[in-house]
Amino acid sequence: MTEEEKKIMRELWLRIQKKRQKLKISQEELSWILDMDRSYLSMVEKWKANIAYLKLRKIVQALDMEIK
């Protein structure tokens, strides 16, 4: 992954984290909605794990967000 791609992903995860917090949805609740392990979601939010596009899309849709 290039530095530009890493920057884009970090910015996207910050937006996702802020949106989740704004909606007052815990990581545990979101992981349940997504049928995803909470510890994995936490690692992804902290940029300690990579995520497949389809899982990322599922998260964005669950939070009613758009990717620009």
OpenMM code with the backbone's topology and positions (N, CA, C; nanometers):
from openmm import Vec3, app, unit

residues = "MET THR GLU GLU GLU LYS LYS ILE MET ARG GLU LEU TRP LEU ARG ILE GLN LYS LYS ARG GLN LYS LEU LYS ILE SER GLN GLU GLU LEU SER TRP ILE LEU ASP MET ASP ARG SER TYR LEU SER MET VAL GLU LYS TRP LYS ALA ASN ILE ALA TYR LEU LYS LEU ARG LYS ILE VAL GLN ALA LEU ASP MET GLU ILE LYS".split()
positions = [
    Vec3(0.0857, -0.1169, 0.0000),
    Vec3(0.0000, 0.0000, 0.0000),
    Vec3(0.0906, 0.1236, 0.0000),
    Vec3(0.0590, 0.2184, -0.0859),
    Vec3(0.1389, 0.3400, -0.0940),
    Vec3(0.1084, 0.4306, 0.0252),
    Vec3(0.1915, 0.5287, 0.0465),
    Vec3(0.1688, 0.6244, 0.1547),
    Vec3(0.0382, 0.7008, 0.1334),
    Vec3(0.0066, 0.7334, 0.0106),
    Vec3(-0.1192, 0.8031, -0.0206),
    Vec3(-0.2397, 0.7150, 0.0138),
    Vec3(-0.2307, 0.5869, -0.0195),
    Vec3(-0.3392, 0.4937, 0.0129),
    Vec3(-0.3545, 0.4790, 0.1641),
    Vec3(-0.2424, 0.4732, 0.2360),
    Vec3(-0.2478, 0.4646, 0.3816),
    Vec3(-0.3149, 0.5889, 0.4400),
    Vec3(-0.2819, 0.7040, 0.3859),
    Vec3(-0.3415, 0.8299, 0.4333),
    Vec3(-0.4929, 0.8292, 0.4110),
    Vec3(-0.5351, 0.7848, 0.2951),
    Vec3(-0.6778, 0.7790, 0.2635),
    Vec3(-0.7493, 0.6840, 0.3595),
    Vec3(-0.6902, 0.5680, 0.3849),
    Vec3(-0.7516, 0.4708, 0.4749),
    Vec3(-0.7599, 0.5243, 0.6175),
    Vec3(-0.6533, 0.5898, 0.6644),
    Vec3(-0.6565, 0.6468, 0.7998),
    Vec3(-0.7665, 0.7504, 0.8124),
    Vec3(-0.7782, 0.8378, 0.7117),
    Vec3(-0.8823, 0.9411, 0.7131),
    Vec3(-1.0214, 0.8784, 0.7122),
    Vec3(-1.0391, 0.7744, 0.6338),
    Vec3(-1.1676, 0.7064, 0.6282),
    Vec3(-1.2008, 0.6439, 0.7634),
    Vec3(-1.1030, 0.5791, 0.8275),
    Vec3(-1.1292, 0.5172, 0.9567),
    Vec3(-1.1582, 0.6193, 1.0646),
    Vec3(-1.0950, 0.7361, 1.0554),
    Vec3(-1.1285, 0.8423, 1.1509),
    Vec3(-1.2734, 0.8856, 1.1319),
    Vec3(-1.3171, 0.8983, 1.0065),
    Vec3(-1.4567, 0.9345, 0.9788),
    Vec3(-1.5525, 0.8275, 1.0307),
    Vec3(-1.5188, 0.7011, 1.0091),
    Vec3(-1.6035, 0.5911, 1.0553),
    Vec3(-1.6119, 0.5923, 1.2077),
    Vec3(-1.4995, 0.6069, 1.2737),
    Vec3(-1.4972, 0.6075, 1.4200),
    Vec3(-1.5802, 0.7244, 1.4739),
    Vec3(-1.5635, 0.8428, 1.4169),
    Vec3(-1.6401, 0.9598, 1.4616),
    Vec3(-1.7891, 0.9402, 1.4378),
    Vec3(-1.8267, 0.8833, 1.3249),
    Vec3(-1.9676, 0.8586, 1.2938),
    Vec3(-2.0261, 0.7576, 1.3927),
    Vec3(-1.9523, 0.6522, 1.4216),
    Vec3(-1.9983, 0.5508, 1.5163),
    Vec3(-2.0197, 0.6145, 1.6533),
    Vec3(-1.9268, 0.6978, 1.6945),
    Vec3(-1.9382, 0.7635, 1.8243),
    Vec3(-2.0538, 0.8641, 1.8255),
    Vec3(-2.0716, 0.9361, 1.7166),
    Vec3(-2.1812, 1.0326, 1.7063),
    Vec3(-2.3166, 0.9621, 1.7187),
    Vec3(-2.3262, 0.8437, 1.6603),
    Vec3(-2.4490, 0.7651, 1.6672),
    Vec3(-2.4625, 0.6905, 1.8002),
    Vec3(-2.3592, 0.7061, 1.8849),
    Vec3(-2.3565, 0.6404, 2.0155),
    Vec3(-2.3693, 0.4881, 2.0035),
    Vec3(-2.2946, 0.4353, 1.9057),
    Vec3(-2.2892, 0.2908, 1.8842),
    Vec3(-2.1522, 0.2435, 1.9321),
    Vec3(-2.1504, 0.1502, 2.0234),
    Vec3(-2.0228, 0.0969, 2.0715),
    Vec3(-1.9621, 0.0053, 1.9655),
    Vec3(-1.8339, -0.0224, 1.9819),
    Vec3(-1.7701, -0.1182, 1.8914),
    Vec3(-1.8388, -0.2534, 1.9033),
    Vec3(-1.8771, -0.2883, 2.0228),
    Vec3(-1.9439, -0.4169, 2.0431),
    Vec3(-2.0770, -0.4223, 1.9687),
    Vec3(-2.1561, -0.3146, 1.9781),
    Vec3(-2.2844, -0.3109, 1.9074),
    Vec3(-2.2642, -0.3171, 1.7561),
    Vec3(-2.1683, -0.2394, 1.7074),
    Vec3(-2.1431, -0.2386, 1.5634),
    Vec3(-2.0932, -0.3748, 1.5166),
    Vec3(-2.0075, -0.4370, 1.5936),
    Vec3(-1.9569, -0.5689, 1.5545),
    Vec3(-2.0707, -0.6711, 1.5505),
    Vec3(-2.1676, -0.6577, 1.6409),
    Vec3(-2.2843, -0.7466, 1.6408),
    Vec3(-2.3686, -0.7230, 1.5152),
    Vec3(-2.3920, -0.5955, 1.4821),
    Vec3(-2.4691, -0.5606, 1.3619),
    Vec3(-2.4016, -0.6174, 1.2371),
    Vec3(-2.2688, -0.6107, 1.2348),
    Vec3(-2.1916, -0.6518, 1.1177),
    Vec3(-2.1570, -0.8005, 1.1172),
    Vec3(-2.1869, -0.8689, 1.2270),
    Vec3(-2.1459, -1.0080, 1.2427),
    Vec3(-1.9949, -1.0194, 1.2246),
    Vec3(-1.9237, -0.9351, 1.3010),
    Vec3(-1.7789, -0.9250, 1.2933),
    Vec3(-1.7252, -0.9268, 1.4365),
    Vec3(-1.6122, -0.9873, 1.4587),
    Vec3(-1.5528, -0.9918, 1.5914),
    Vec3(-1.5177, -0.8509, 1.6399),
    Vec3(-1.5556, -0.8177, 1.7645),
    Vec3(-1.5305, -0.6841, 1.8176),
    Vec3(-1.3817, -0.6524, 1.8262),
    Vec3(-1.3023, -0.7486, 1.8647),
    Vec3(-1.1581, -0.7234, 1.8757),
    Vec3(-1.0980, -0.6934, 1.7383),
    Vec3(-1.1482, -0.7585, 1.6351),
    Vec3(-1.1015, -0.7305, 1.4984),
    Vec3(-1.1407, -0.5889, 1.4581),
    Vec3(-1.2652, -0.5501, 1.4856),
    Vec3(-1.3110, -0.4154, 1.4538),
    Vec3(-1.2266, -0.3119, 1.5275),
    Vec3(-1.1953, -0.3383, 1.6514),
    Vec3(-1.1113, -0.2479, 1.7305),
    Vec3(-0.9730, -0.2335, 1.6683),
    Vec3(-0.9145, -0.3452, 1.6279),
    Vec3(-0.7816, -0.3401, 1.5653),
    Vec3(-0.7854, -0.2618, 1.4350),
    Vec3(-0.8917, -0.2767, 1.3596),
    Vec3(-0.9041, -0.2038, 1.2334),
    Vec3(-0.9174, -0.0540, 1.2616),
    Vec3(-1.0007, -0.0172, 1.3583),
    Vec3(-1.0182, 0.1242, 1.3926),
    Vec3(-0.8883, 0.1868, 1.4402),
    Vec3(-0.8052, 0.1082, 1.5050),
    Vec3(-0.6768, 0.1591, 1.5546),
    Vec3(-0.5657, 0.1447, 1.4512),
    Vec3(-0.6044, 0.1013, 1.3311),
    Vec3(-0.5112, 0.0860, 1.2199),
    Vec3(-0.4057, -0.0208, 1.2481),
    Vec3(-0.4429, -0.1242, 1.3241),
    Vec3(-0.3514, -0.2340, 1.3543),
    Vec3(-0.3825, -0.3578, 1.2720),
    Vec3(-0.4869, -0.3511, 1.1920),
    Vec3(-0.5229, -0.4627, 1.1051),
    Vec3(-0.5731, -0.4070, 0.9730),
    Vec3(-0.5522, -0.4807, 0.8686),
    Vec3(-0.6008, -0.4416, 0.7380),
    Vec3(-0.7408, -0.5005, 0.7202),
    Vec3(-0.8173, -0.4428, 0.6311),
    Vec3(-0.9548, -0.4900, 0.6136),
    Vec3(-0.9852, -0.5027, 0.4652),
    Vec3(-1.0604, -0.6030, 0.4320),
    Vec3(-1.1016, -0.6241, 0.2935),
    Vec3(-1.2057, -0.5193, 0.2552),
    Vec3(-1.2069, -0.4843, 0.1292),
    Vec3(-1.2997, -0.3830, 0.0788),
    Vec3(-1.4453, -0.4161, 0.1103),
    Vec3(-1.4839, -0.5413, 0.0940),
    Vec3(-1.6241, -0.5780, 0.1169),
    Vec3(-1.6652, -0.5593, 0.2627),
    Vec3(-1.5744, -0.5882, 0.3557),
    Vec3(-1.6052, -0.5644, 0.4965),
    Vec3(-1.6140, -0.4141, 0.5237),
    Vec3(-1.5244, -0.3388, 0.4650),
    Vec3(-1.5269, -0.1938, 0.4803),
    Vec3(-1.6578, -0.1369, 0.4272),
    Vec3(-1.7003, -0.1842, 0.3135),
    Vec3(-1.8262, -0.1383, 0.2537),
    Vec3(-1.9449, -0.1702, 0.3452),
    Vec3(-1.9423, -0.2871, 0.4066),
    Vec3(-2.0488, -0.3275, 0.4979),
    Vec3(-2.0568, -0.2319, 0.6180),
    Vec3(-1.9415, -0.1925, 0.6707),
    Vec3(-1.9368, -0.0990, 0.7831),
    Vec3(-1.9909, 0.0372, 0.7419),
    Vec3(-1.9456, 0.0867, 0.6285),
    Vec3(-1.9901, 0.2170, 0.5778),
    Vec3(-2.1417, 0.2161, 0.5582),
    Vec3(-2.1945, 0.1097, 0.5035),
    Vec3(-2.3396, 0.1006, 0.4824),
    Vec3(-2.4147, 0.0939, 0.6153),
    Vec3(-2.3627, 0.0211, 0.7118),
    Vec3(-2.4280, 0.0092, 0.8419),
    Vec3(-2.4371, 0.1430, 0.9135),
    Vec3(-2.3370, 0.2292, 0.8895),
    Vec3(-2.3359, 0.3612, 0.9529),
    Vec3(-2.4000, 0.4674, 0.8654),
    Vec3(-2.4590, 0.4252, 0.7526),
    Vec3(-2.5257, 0.5166, 0.6603),
    Vec3(-2.4326, 0.6294, 0.6166),
    Vec3(-2.3143, 0.5891, 0.5699),
    Vec3(-2.2130, 0.6846, 0.5238),
    Vec3(-2.1929, 0.6684, 0.3747),
    Vec3(-2.1253, 0.7668, 0.3169),
    Vec3(-2.0858, 0.7617, 0.1764),
    Vec3(-1.9357, 0.7716, 0.1681),
    Vec3(-1.8767, 0.7008, 0.0756),
    Vec3(-1.7335, 0.7128, 0.0486),
    Vec3(-1.7186, 0.8011, -0.0738),
    Vec3(-1.6433, 0.9072, -0.0586),
    Vec3(-1.6223, 1.0008, -0.1701),
    Vec3(-1.4883, 0.9819, -0.2318),
] * unit.nanometer
topology = app.Topology()
chain = topology.addChain("A")
for resn in residues:
    res = topology.addResidue(resn, chain)
    for name in ("N", "CA", "C"):
        topology.addAtom(name, app.Element.getBySymbol(name[0]), res)
